[in-house]
Amino acid sequence: MAPPLHPSDEPLTPERLQDAYAAMRRTFAANLRRIRKERGFKCYGAALGLGVSTSTWGRWESAQRFPTPPLLAGIALLLQTPVADFFAGNPPEEPK
């Protein structure tokens, strides 16, 4: 059995991985919306510039979905932002 990643870490379980993925999607979604607005894009304009539907973009901003790596690279180019900036900071609280 491999040692834990950190002495205080509990073993990775499917539930912990699912929670981590949900937190990553929430962080990405919040940063995507903030950066898009800072760059002066409306949701429609950003979606059009990337070649996706407005509903797809909306699902990314609401943390319902996550873009594929090629689309993530396209988002970064469109918004002139390093990919890492979309994952910076703490995730917002999960909606209840």
DRENVOTI-157148 format. One record per residue (C-alpha): residue in three letters; z, y, x. Coordinates in steps of 0.05 Angstrom, whole numbers, plus 5000, padded with zeros to 4 digits. Layout:
N
ALAZYX
...
end
This chain:
96
MET500050005000
ALA498150685027
PRO503651195038
PRO504151764988
LEU500252395003
HIS506752775009
PRO513752485011
SER515352784943
ASP508852564911
GLU509052024859
PRO503551494859
LEU496951724831
THR495951474761
PRO490151564714
GLU494352054675
ARG495952484736
LEU488652484756
GLN486552684686
ASP491753254686
ALA489253494754
TYR482053494730
ALA483953874667
ALA487654394709
MET481554464755
ARG477054574694
ARG481855114666
THR482055474734
PHE474455444740
ALA473555684668
ALA478156284676
ASN475056484742
LEU467956394716
ARG469256854657
ARG472757374701
ILE467357374755
ARG461757394703
LYS464858014670
GLU466058344738
ARG458758254754
GLY456758574688
PHE453657964655
LYS454257794582
CYS454857044568
TYR447657034542
GLY444957384603
ALA448456924651
ALA446156304614
LEU439056574611
GLY439156734686
LEU441356024702
GLY436755694652
VAL442055374608
SER443955484536
THR449155984515
SER453155414485
THR453155044552
TRP455655664588
GLY460955754533
ARG463355044543
TRP464355184617
GLU468255824602
SER472555464551
ALA474054884599
GLN470854374552
ARG465654174604
PHE464354254678
PRO457654404711
THR454053914756
PRO454054074831
PRO446954364829
LEU448754814770
LEU455255014804
ALA451055234865
GLY446455614818
ILE452355964785
ALA454856184853
LEU448056454871
LEU447156804804
LEU453957134807
GLN453657244883
THR460356914893
PRO462556354940
VAL463755704903
ALA470955684927
ASP472456324888
PHE471655944823
PHE477355484842
ALA482256004870
GLY489056124839
ASN493355744792
PRO490655454728
PRO492255824663
GLU496955464616
GLU493954914575
PRO492655134503
LYS497354814453
end
